[in-house]
Amino acid sequence: MPRGILRGPRCSLLRARKKYSDVEGTLALHALLRRMPDLRLNGPTERFKNSDFWGRYKMPVAGQCAGNHGRQRVRAKSYTSTSIYYCSPFHHPPGCSLWASFEANLMKPRQPTFDFSNTPARWTRNGEFSQSSNATSTAIPHLERFLNRVMAKARAEIEGDDTASVRLREDISIFIKQEANHYTAHADFNEALKRHGYTMLDSFEREALAHYSKLLQTKSLAFLCAYCEGFETLGPPSAVAWLDNLEPILEGGDLAAIGLWKWHLMEEYEHRNICFDVFNRIHGGYFLRVYGLLYQAFFLFRYTARVRSYLLSEDRRSMSEEEVVASKMNERAIMKRMRHRIFRQFLRAMSPTYSPYASPQPKNYDAYMATLESTL
């Protein structure tokens, strides 16, 4: 972090005279936020314009938080694709309203169309990966309807005409529209999957529906918001995987199924902070947030493991012994890779200082968004 970026009371105590590494810069940032409630952050010099530090931690490049501890909209010259960013009130101590993170793009619902009439059940060259994704898809219509119902209840509880309250209600409304588009598309995909002869999928889906219905009837709004935030925690690393890392697996696959997942997870990254902000507004608290994270993971991972096992067992009925052995080895390799990614995200989420605002943006996020929106 170069000298001259930081302005504010007592800033000379922590002003850097050299560029920090990522770790040092993060620690310095937290220290500054704790000690300087009215800290200003001015734009970096030209040579730091593309610094990984600024991109990873979503620092605003100009502007000043008004100190009202709300998500205040600020317009400023920016090196990003938009000049609007927001300050989150939930990650700095009392008296400090500036957490250096912002949303690089304004959220909006998008509704691409997909034709699954010719989509095979094993829609990539890696059939085990396809079926693992299919297993998750069977839960999404019921899970995301559940998310929308919880967020609608929370929206009704968020009162006030202040900027923060109005903006959060607007964000929830856009979140609900995005999720409605997601679960509608996944429901269509699931119907196409059932036409391949997987007759037990309806019973699995009824189990998921019963689980989420019971939660709505028996749990407090605070817990439900923590549960939703726990699920949304999985969105950013999944977006990175689908937009940046899975091309060798996806190459040559069915374009409709691949497009469904990329669009879905791009928007999951886009609205990654909404459930987090709602949870902190409704109740907050580290232990409840972690409890919600673990609670949802316990059900979702067990559910998807059972559905995946069923789908693959049906596929293996028509395989030779050698093919079954190869399929099981490939399944283990895929699940090892997925568990590693999920474990790293859980370690981040278990931190008391966790914030979805700091989740790294997929490298291909902007390019994919531009390509998608050009087709709508």
C-alpha positions as a Markdown table, in Angstrom:
| # | Residue | x | y | z |
|---|---|---|---|---|
| 1 | Met | 0.0 | 0.0 | 0.0 |
| 2 | Pro | 1.8 | 3.2 | -1.1 |
| 3 | Arg | 2.3 | 6.2 | 0.9 |
| 4 | Gly | -0.3 | 8.9 | 0.3 |
| 5 | Ile | -3.4 | 6.7 | -0.1 |
| 6 | Leu | -4.6 | 6.9 | 3.5 |
| 7 | Arg | -6.0 | 10.2 | 4.7 |
| 8 | Gly | -7.7 | 10.8 | 8.1 |
| 9 | Pro | -7.1 | 11.4 | 11.8 |
| 10 | Arg | -3.9 | 9.9 | 13.1 |
| 11 | Cys | -3.3 | 8.2 | 9.8 |
| 12 | Ser | 0.5 | 8.8 | 10.1 |
| 13 | Leu | 0.6 | 6.1 | 12.8 |
| 14 | Leu | -0.1 | 3.4 | 10.2 |
| 15 | Arg | 0.7 | 5.0 | 6.8 |
| 16 | Ala | 2.7 | 2.7 | 4.6 |
| 17 | Arg | 5.9 | 3.8 | 3.0 |
| 18 | Lys | 6.1 | 0.7 | 0.8 |
| 19 | Lys | 3.7 | -1.6 | -1.0 |
| 20 | Tyr | 2.4 | -4.2 | 1.5 |
| 21 | Ser | 2.1 | -7.9 | 0.7 |
| 22 | Asp | -1.5 | -9.1 | 0.6 |
| 23 | Val | -1.3 | -10.4 | 4.2 |
| 24 | Glu | 0.4 | -7.3 | 5.6 |
| 25 | Gly | -2.0 | -5.1 | 3.7 |
| 26 | Thr | -5.0 | -6.9 | 5.1 |
| 27 | Leu | -3.8 | -6.6 | 8.7 |
| 28 | Ala | -3.0 | -3.0 | 8.2 |
| 29 | Leu | -6.4 | -2.3 | 6.8 |
| 30 | His | -8.1 | -4.0 | 9.7 |
| 31 | Ala | -5.9 | -2.0 | 12.1 |
| 32 | Leu | -6.8 | 1.3 | 10.3 |
| 33 | Leu | -10.5 | 0.6 | 10.4 |
| 34 | Arg | -10.4 | -0.1 | 14.1 |
| 35 | Arg | -8.6 | 3.1 | 14.9 |
| 36 | Met | -9.8 | 5.6 | 12.4 |
| 37 | Pro | -13.6 | 6.0 | 12.3 |
| 38 | Asp | -13.5 | 8.8 | 9.7 |
| 39 | Leu | -10.8 | 7.3 | 7.5 |
| 40 | Arg | -10.8 | 8.4 | 3.9 |
| 41 | Leu | -9.4 | 6.2 | 1.1 |
| 42 | Asn | -8.2 | 8.1 | -2.0 |
| 43 | Gly | -7.3 | 6.4 | -5.3 |
| 44 | Pro | -4.1 | 4.6 | -5.7 |
| 45 | Thr | -1.4 | 5.9 | -7.9 |
| 46 | Glu | -1.2 | 4.7 | -11.5 |
| 47 | Arg | 1.4 | 2.1 | -10.8 |
| 48 | Phe | -1.0 | 0.4 | -8.3 |
| 49 | Lys | -4.0 | 0.6 | -10.6 |
| 50 | Asn | -4.1 | -3.1 | -11.3 |
| 51 | Ser | -2.7 | -4.3 | -7.9 |
| 52 | Asp | -4.0 | -7.7 | -6.9 |
| 53 | Phe | -4.6 | -6.2 | -3.4 |
| 54 | Trp | -7.1 | -3.7 | -4.6 |
| 55 | Gly | -9.0 | -6.3 | -6.7 |
| 56 | Arg | -9.0 | -9.1 | -4.1 |
| 57 | Tyr | -10.2 | -7.0 | -1.1 |
| 58 | Lys | -12.6 | -4.8 | -3.1 |
| 59 | Met | -11.1 | -1.5 | -1.8 |
| 60 | Pro | -12.9 | 1.6 | -3.0 |
| 61 | Val | -10.6 | 3.6 | -5.2 |
| 62 | Ala | -12.0 | 7.0 | -4.2 |
| 63 | Gly | -14.6 | 8.5 | -1.9 |
| 64 | Gln | -15.5 | 8.8 | 1.7 |
| 65 | Cys | -18.1 | 7.1 | 3.9 |
| 66 | Ala | -20.5 | 9.5 | 5.5 |
| 67 | Gly | -20.1 | 7.9 | 8.9 |
| 68 | Asn | -23.8 | 7.0 | 9.3 |
| 69 | His | -23.0 | 3.2 | 9.6 |
| 70 | Gly | -25.2 | 2.5 | 6.7 |
| 71 | Arg | -24.7 | 1.2 | 3.2 |
| 72 | Gln | -24.3 | 4.6 | 1.7 |
| 73 | Arg | -24.1 | 5.0 | -2.0 |
| 74 | Val | -21.1 | 6.9 | -3.2 |
| 75 | Arg | -20.2 | 8.0 | -6.7 |
| 76 | Ala | -16.6 | 8.3 | -7.5 |
| 77 | Lys | -14.2 | 7.9 | -10.4 |
| 78 | Ser | -13.3 | 4.2 | -10.4 |
| 79 | Tyr | -11.0 | 1.8 | -12.2 |
| 80 | Thr | -13.9 | -0.8 | -12.2 |
| 81 | Ser | -16.8 | -1.1 | -14.6 |
| 82 | Thr | -19.0 | 1.2 | -12.6 |
| 83 | Ser | -18.6 | 4.2 | -10.4 |
| 84 | Ile | -21.0 | 3.1 | -7.7 |
| 85 | Tyr | -20.0 | 1.2 | -4.6 |
| 86 | Tyr | -21.4 | 0.6 | -1.1 |
| 87 | Cys | -20.0 | 0.5 | 2.4 |
| 88 | Ser | -21.1 | -2.4 | 4.6 |
| 89 | Pro | -21.8 | -1.5 | 8.2 |
| 90 | Phe | -21.2 | -4.9 | 9.7 |
| 91 | His | -17.4 | -5.4 | 9.7 |
| 92 | His | -16.0 | -2.5 | 11.6 |
| 93 | Pro | -16.3 | -1.8 | 15.3 |
| 94 | Pro | -18.8 | 0.7 | 16.8 |
| 95 | Gly | -18.0 | 4.2 | 15.6 |
| 96 | Cys | -16.5 | 3.1 | 12.3 |
| 97 | Ser | -18.7 | 3.1 | 9.2 |
| 98 | Leu | -16.1 | 2.4 | 6.6 |
| 99 | Trp | -15.5 | -1.2 | 5.5 |
| 100 | Ala | -13.4 | -1.0 | 2.4 |
| 101 | Ser | -15.5 | -3.2 | 0.1 |
| 102 | Phe | -17.9 | -2.4 | -2.7 |
| 103 | Glu | -20.1 | -4.0 | -5.3 |
| 104 | Ala | -18.5 | -3.7 | -8.7 |
| 105 | Asn | -21.7 | -4.1 | -10.5 |
| 106 | Leu | -25.3 | -3.3 | -9.7 |
| 107 | Met | -27.4 | -6.4 | -9.4 |
| 108 | Lys | -30.2 | -7.1 | -11.8 |
| 109 | Pro | -32.3 | -10.2 | -12.7 |
| 110 | Arg | -31.5 | -11.9 | -16.0 |
| 111 | Gln | -33.6 | -14.6 | -17.6 |
| 112 | Pro | -31.8 | -16.4 | -20.4 |
| 113 | Thr | -33.6 | -19.3 | -22.1 |
| 114 | Phe | -32.3 | -22.9 | -22.2 |
| 115 | Asp | -33.5 | -25.8 | -24.3 |
| 116 | Phe | -32.9 | -29.0 | -22.4 |
| 117 | Ser | -34.8 | -31.3 | -24.9 |
| 118 | Asn | -31.6 | -32.8 | -26.2 |
| 119 | Thr | -29.6 | -32.6 | -23.0 |
| 120 | Pro | -28.2 | -36.0 | -21.9 |
| 121 | Ala | -28.0 | -37.0 | -18.3 |
| 122 | Arg | -24.2 | -37.2 | -18.6 |
| 123 | Trp | -23.8 | -33.8 | -20.3 |
| 124 | Thr | -20.0 | -33.6 | -20.0 |
| 125 | Arg | -17.2 | -36.0 | -21.0 |
| 126 | Asn | -16.9 | -36.6 | -17.2 |
| 127 | Gly | -20.2 | -38.4 | -16.4 |
| 128 | Glu | -19.5 | -38.5 | -12.7 |
| 129 | Phe | -19.1 | -34.8 | -12.6 |
| 130 | Ser | -22.3 | -34.4 | -14.5 |
| 131 | Gln | -24.3 | -36.5 | -12.1 |
| 132 | Ser | -22.8 | -34.8 | -9.1 |
| 133 | Ser | -24.1 | -31.5 | -10.5 |
| 134 | Asn | -27.4 | -33.1 | -11.3 |
| 135 | Ala | -27.8 | -34.2 | -7.7 |
| 136 | Thr | -27.3 | -30.6 | -6.5 |
| 137 | Ser | -29.8 | -29.4 | -9.2 |
| 138 | Thr | -32.6 | -31.6 | -7.7 |
| 139 | Ala | -32.4 | -29.7 | -4.5 |
| 140 | Ile | -32.3 | -26.2 | -6.0 |
| 141 | Pro | -35.9 | -25.5 | -6.8 |
| 142 | His | -37.0 | -26.2 | -3.2 |
| 143 | Leu | -34.0 | -24.7 | -1.6 |
| 144 | Glu | -34.2 | -21.4 | -3.5 |
| 145 | Arg | -38.0 | -21.1 | -3.0 |
| 146 | Phe | -37.1 | -21.5 | 0.7 |
| 147 | Leu | -34.5 | -18.7 | 0.4 |
| 148 | Asn | -37.0 | -16.4 | -1.2 |
| 149 | Arg | -39.6 | -17.0 | 1.5 |
| 150 | Val | -37.1 | -16.3 | 4.2 |
| 151 | Met | -35.9 | -13.1 | 2.5 |
| 152 | Ala | -39.4 | -11.9 | 2.0 |
| 153 | Lys | -40.1 | -12.4 | 5.7 |
| 154 | Ala | -36.9 | -10.5 | 6.6 |
| 155 | Arg | -37.8 | -7.7 | 4.2 |
| 156 | Ala | -41.0 | -7.1 | 6.0 |
| 157 | Glu | -39.1 | -6.8 | 9.3 |
| 158 | Ile | -36.7 | -4.2 | 7.9 |
| 159 | Glu | -38.3 | -0.9 | 8.6 |
| 160 | Gly | -37.2 | 2.7 | 8.2 |
| 161 | Asp | -36.7 | 5.2 | 5.4 |
| 162 | Asp | -33.0 | 5.7 | 5.9 |
| 163 | Thr | -30.7 | 5.0 | 3.0 |
| 164 | Ala | -29.4 | 1.7 | 4.4 |
| 165 | Ser | -32.9 | 0.2 | 5.0 |
| 166 | Val | -34.3 | 1.3 | 1.7 |
| 167 | Arg | -31.3 | 0.0 | -0.2 |
| 168 | Leu | -31.3 | -3.3 | 1.6 |
| 169 | Arg | -35.0 | -3.8 | 0.8 |
| 170 | Glu | -34.3 | -3.1 | -2.8 |
| 171 | Asp | -31.4 | -5.6 | -2.8 |
| 172 | Ile | -33.7 | -8.3 | -1.3 |
| 173 | Ser | -36.3 | -7.7 | -4.0 |
| 174 | Ile | -33.6 | -8.1 | -6.8 |
| 175 | Phe | -32.2 | -11.2 | -5.0 |
| 176 | Ile | -35.7 | -12.8 | -4.9 |
| 177 | Lys | -36.2 | -12.2 | -8.7 |
| 178 | Gln | -32.8 | -13.7 | -9.4 |
| 179 | Glu | -33.4 | -16.8 | -7.3 |
| 180 | Ala | -36.9 | -17.2 | -8.9 |
| 181 | Asn | -35.3 | -17.3 | -12.3 |
| 182 | His | -32.7 | -19.8 | -11.0 |
| 183 | Tyr | -35.2 | -22.3 | -9.5 |
| 184 | Thr | -37.5 | -22.1 | -12.6 |
| 185 | Ala | -34.6 | -23.0 | -14.9 |
| 186 | His | -33.4 | -25.8 | -12.7 |
| 187 | Ala | -37.0 | -27.2 | -12.4 |
| 188 | Asp | -37.0 | -27.4 | -16.2 |
| 189 | Phe | -33.6 | -29.1 | -16.2 |
| 190 | Asn | -34.8 | -31.6 | -13.5 |
| 191 | Glu | -37.8 | -32.5 | -15.6 |
| 192 | Ala | -35.5 | -33.2 | -18.6 |
| 193 | Leu | -33.3 | -35.4 | -16.3 |
| 194 | Lys | -36.3 | -37.4 | -15.1 |
| 195 | Arg | -37.1 | -38.3 | -18.7 |
| 196 | His | -33.9 | -40.3 | -18.8 |
| 197 | Gly | -35.5 | -42.9 | -16.5 |
| 198 | Tyr | -34.5 | -41.8 | -13.0 |
| 199 | Thr | -37.8 | -42.7 | -11.4 |
| 200 | Met | -36.8 | -42.1 | -7.8 |
| 201 | Leu | -35.9 | -38.4 | -8.2 |
| 202 | Asp | -39.5 | -37.3 | -7.3 |
| 203 | Ser | -39.2 | -39.0 | -3.9 |
| 204 | Phe | -35.8 | -37.3 | -3.2 |
| 205 | Glu | -37.4 | -33.9 | -4.1 |
| 206 | Arg | -40.3 | -34.5 | -1.8 |
| 207 | Glu | -37.8 | -35.1 | 1.0 |
| 208 | Ala | -36.1 | -31.8 | 0.3 |
| 209 | Leu | -39.4 | -30.0 | 0.2 |
| 210 | Ala | -40.4 | -31.5 | 3.6 |
| 211 | His | -37.1 | -30.4 | 5.1 |
| 212 | Tyr | -37.5 | -26.8 | 4.0 |
| 213 | Ser | -41.2 | -26.6 | 4.9 |
| 214 | Lys | -40.4 | -27.9 | 8.4 |
| 215 | Leu | -37.7 | -25.2 | 8.9 |
| 216 | Leu | -40.1 | -22.5 | 7.9 |
| 217 | Gln | -42.7 | -23.8 | 10.4 |
| 218 | Thr | -40.4 | -24.4 | 13.4 |
| 219 | Lys | -37.4 | -22.1 | 13.3 |
| 220 | Ser | -37.0 | -18.4 | 14.2 |
| 221 | Leu | -36.4 | -15.8 | 11.5 |
| 222 | Ala | -32.9 | -15.2 | 12.9 |
| 223 | Phe | -32.0 | -18.9 | 12.5 |
| 224 | Leu | -33.5 | -19.0 | 9.0 |
| 225 | Cys | -31.4 | -16.0 | 7.9 |
| 226 | Ala | -28.3 | -17.7 | 9.3 |
| 227 | Tyr | -29.3 | -20.9 | 7.4 |
| 228 | Cys | -29.7 | -18.9 | 4.2 |
| 229 | Glu | -26.4 | -17.1 | 4.7 |
| 230 | Gly | -24.7 | -20.5 | 5.2 |
| 231 | Phe | -25.9 | -21.7 | 1.9 |
| 232 | Glu | -24.9 | -18.5 | 0.1 |
| 233 | Thr | -21.4 | -18.9 | 1.5 |
| 234 | Leu | -20.9 | -21.7 | -1.1 |
| 235 | Gly | -21.7 | -19.4 | -4.0 |
| 236 | Pro | -18.4 | -17.5 | -4.5 |
| 237 | Pro | -16.0 | -20.5 | -4.6 |
| 238 | Ser | -18.4 | -22.3 | -6.9 |
| 239 | Ala | -18.5 | -19.3 | -9.2 |
| 240 | Val | -14.7 | -19.3 | -9.4 |
| 241 | Ala | -14.7 | -23.0 | -10.2 |
| 242 | Trp | -17.3 | -22.8 | -13.0 |
| 243 | Leu | -16.1 | -19.6 | -14.6 |
| 244 | Asp | -12.4 | -20.1 | -14.3 |
| 245 | Asn | -11.3 | -23.7 | -13.5 |
| 246 | Leu | -13.6 | -26.3 | -15.1 |
| 247 | Glu | -13.1 | -25.7 | -18.8 |
| 248 | Pro | -11.1 | -28.9 | -19.3 |
| 249 | Ile | -14.1 | -30.8 | -18.0 |
| 250 | Leu | -16.8 | -28.7 | -19.7 |
| 251 | Glu | -15.2 | -28.6 | -23.1 |
| 252 | Gly | -17.4 | -30.4 | -25.6 |
| 253 | Gly | -20.3 | -30.6 | -23.1 |
| 254 | Asp | -24.0 | -29.7 | -23.6 |
| 255 | Leu | -24.2 | -26.0 | -24.0 |
| 256 | Ala | -27.6 | -25.7 | -22.3 |
| 257 | Ala | -26.6 | -27.4 | -19.1 |
| 258 | Ile | -23.3 | -25.6 | -18.9 |
| 259 | Gly | -25.0 | -22.3 | -19.6 |
| 260 | Leu | -27.5 | -22.9 | -16.8 |
| 261 | Trp | -24.8 | -23.4 | -14.2 |
| 262 | Lys | -22.5 | -20.6 | -15.3 |
| 263 | Trp | -25.3 | -18.1 | -15.4 |
| 264 | His | -26.6 | -19.3 | -12.0 |
| 265 | Leu | -23.3 | -19.1 | -10.3 |
| 266 | Met | -22.4 | -15.8 | -11.9 |
| 267 | Glu | -25.5 | -14.3 | -10.2 |
| 268 | Glu | -24.7 | -16.2 | -7.0 |
| 269 | Tyr | -21.4 | -14.3 | -6.9 |
| 270 | Glu | -23.2 | -11.1 | -7.8 |
| 271 | His | -25.6 | -11.3 | -4.8 |
| 272 | Arg | -23.1 | -13.0 | -2.4 |
| 273 | Asn | -23.6 | -10.4 | 0.3 |
| 274 | Ile | -27.4 | -10.1 | 0.5 |
| 275 | Cys | -28.1 | -12.9 | 2.9 |
| 276 | Phe | -25.1 | -11.9 | 4.9 |
| 277 | Asp | -26.3 | -8.3 | 5.2 |
| 278 | Val | -29.9 | -9.4 | 6.0 |
| 279 | Phe | -28.7 | -11.8 | 8.7 |
| 280 | Asn | -26.7 | -9.0 | 10.4 |
| 281 | Arg | -29.6 | -6.6 | 10.2 |
| 282 | Ile | -32.1 | -9.1 | 11.6 |
| 283 | His | -30.0 | -10.6 | 14.3 |
| 284 | Gly | -26.2 | -11.0 | 13.7 |
| 285 | Gly | -23.8 | -12.9 | 15.8 |
| 286 | Tyr | -20.8 | -15.2 | 15.0 |
| 287 | Phe | -22.0 | -18.3 | 16.7 |
| 288 | Leu | -25.5 | -18.3 | 15.1 |
| 289 | Arg | -24.0 | -17.7 | 11.7 |
| 290 | Val | -21.6 | -20.6 | 12.0 |
| 291 | Tyr | -24.5 | -22.8 | 13.4 |
| 292 | Gly | -26.6 | -22.0 | 10.3 |
| 293 | Leu | -23.6 | -22.7 | 8.1 |
| 294 | Leu | -23.1 | -26.2 | 9.6 |
| 295 | Tyr | -26.8 | -27.0 | 9.8 |
| 296 | Gln | -27.5 | -26.4 | 6.2 |
| 297 | Ala | -24.3 | -28.2 | 5.1 |
| 298 | Phe | -25.2 | -31.3 | 7.1 |
| 299 | Phe | -28.5 | -31.7 | 5.3 |
| 300 | Leu | -27.4 | -30.5 | 1.8 |
| 301 | Phe | -24.3 | -32.6 | 1.6 |
| 302 | Arg | -26.0 | -35.7 | 2.8 |
| 303 | Tyr | -28.9 | -35.2 | 0.5 |
| 304 | Thr | -26.8 | -34.6 | -2.6 |
| 305 | Ala | -24.5 | -37.6 | -1.8 |
| 306 | Arg | -27.5 | -39.9 | -1.7 |
| 307 | Val | -29.0 | -38.5 | -4.9 |
| 308 | Arg | -25.6 | -38.8 | -6.6 |
| 309 | Ser | -25.2 | -42.4 | -5.4 |
| 310 | Tyr | -28.6 | -43.2 | -6.9 |
| 311 | Leu | -27.9 | -41.6 | -10.2 |
| 312 | Leu | -24.6 | -43.3 | -10.6 |
| 313 | Ser | -25.9 | -46.7 | -9.5 |
| 314 | Glu | -28.5 | -46.4 | -12.3 |
| 315 | Asp | -25.8 | -45.5 | -14.8 |
| 316 | Arg | -23.6 | -48.4 | -13.7 |
| 317 | Arg | -26.3 | -51.0 | -14.4 |
| 318 | Ser | -25.4 | -50.9 | -18.1 |
| 319 | Met | -21.6 | -50.8 | -17.5 |
| 320 | Ser | -19.0 | -53.6 | -17.7 |
| 321 | Glu | -17.0 | -54.4 | -14.6 |
| 322 | Glu | -14.0 | -52.4 | -15.9 |
| 323 | Glu | -16.2 | -49.4 | -16.6 |
| 324 | Val | -17.8 | -49.6 | -13.1 |
| 325 | Val | -14.3 | -49.6 | -11.5 |
| 326 | Ala | -13.2 | -46.7 | -13.7 |
| 327 | Ser | -16.5 | -44.8 | -12.8 |
| 328 | Lys | -15.9 | -45.3 | -9.1 |
| 329 | Met | -12.3 | -44.1 | -9.3 |
| 330 | Asn | -13.4 | -41.0 | -11.2 |
| 331 | Glu | -16.2 | -40.3 | -8.7 |
| 332 | Arg | -13.7 | -40.4 | -5.9 |
| 333 | Ala | -11.4 | -38.0 | -7.7 |
| 334 | Ile | -14.2 | -35.6 | -8.4 |
| 335 | Met | -15.4 | -35.6 | -4.9 |
| 336 | Lys | -11.9 | -35.2 | -3.5 |
| 337 | Arg | -11.5 | -32.1 | -5.6 |
| 338 | Met | -14.9 | -30.7 | -4.5 |
| 339 | Arg | -14.3 | -31.4 | -0.8 |
| 340 | His | -11.0 | -29.6 | -1.0 |
| 341 | Arg | -12.7 | -26.5 | -2.4 |
| 342 | Ile | -15.6 | -26.6 | 0.1 |
| 343 | Phe | -13.2 | -27.2 | 3.0 |
| 344 | Arg | -11.2 | -24.1 | 2.1 |
| 345 | Gln | -14.4 | -22.0 | 2.0 |
| 346 | Phe | -15.5 | -23.4 | 5.3 |
| 347 | Leu | -12.3 | -22.4 | 6.9 |
| 348 | Arg | -12.8 | -18.8 | 5.6 |
| 349 | Ala | -16.4 | -18.8 | 6.7 |
| 350 | Met | -15.6 | -20.0 | 10.2 |
| 351 | Ser | -13.5 | -16.9 | 10.8 |
| 352 | Pro | -15.1 | -14.2 | 13.0 |
| 353 | Thr | -13.9 | -11.7 | 10.4 |
| 354 | Tyr | -15.4 | -13.5 | 7.4 |
| 355 | Ser | -17.1 | -11.3 | 4.9 |
| 356 | Pro | -18.5 | -12.3 | 1.5 |
| 357 | Tyr | -17.4 | -8.8 | 0.3 |
| 358 | Ala | -13.8 | -10.0 | 0.3 |
| 359 | Ser | -14.5 | -13.1 | -1.8 |
| 360 | Pro | -12.2 | -13.1 | -4.8 |
| 361 | Gln | -14.0 | -12.3 | -8.1 |
| 362 | Pro | -13.7 | -15.0 | -10.8 |
| 363 | Lys | -11.3 | -13.9 | -13.4 |
| 364 | Asn | -13.8 | -14.5 | -16.2 |
| 365 | Tyr | -16.7 | -12.9 | -14.3 |
| 366 | Asp | -16.9 | -9.6 | -16.2 |
| 367 | Ala | -16.3 | -11.2 | -19.6 |
| 368 | Tyr | -18.9 | -13.9 | -19.1 |
| 369 | Met | -21.4 | -11.3 | -17.8 |
| 370 | Ala | -20.9 | -9.2 | -20.9 |
| 371 | Thr | -21.2 | -12.2 | -23.2 |
| 372 | Leu | -24.4 | -13.3 | -21.5 |
| 373 | Glu | -26.0 | -9.9 | -21.5 |
| 374 | Ser | -25.3 | -9.4 | -25.2 |
| 375 | Thr | -27.5 | -12.4 | -25.9 |
| 376 | Leu | -30.5 | -11.3 | -23.8 |
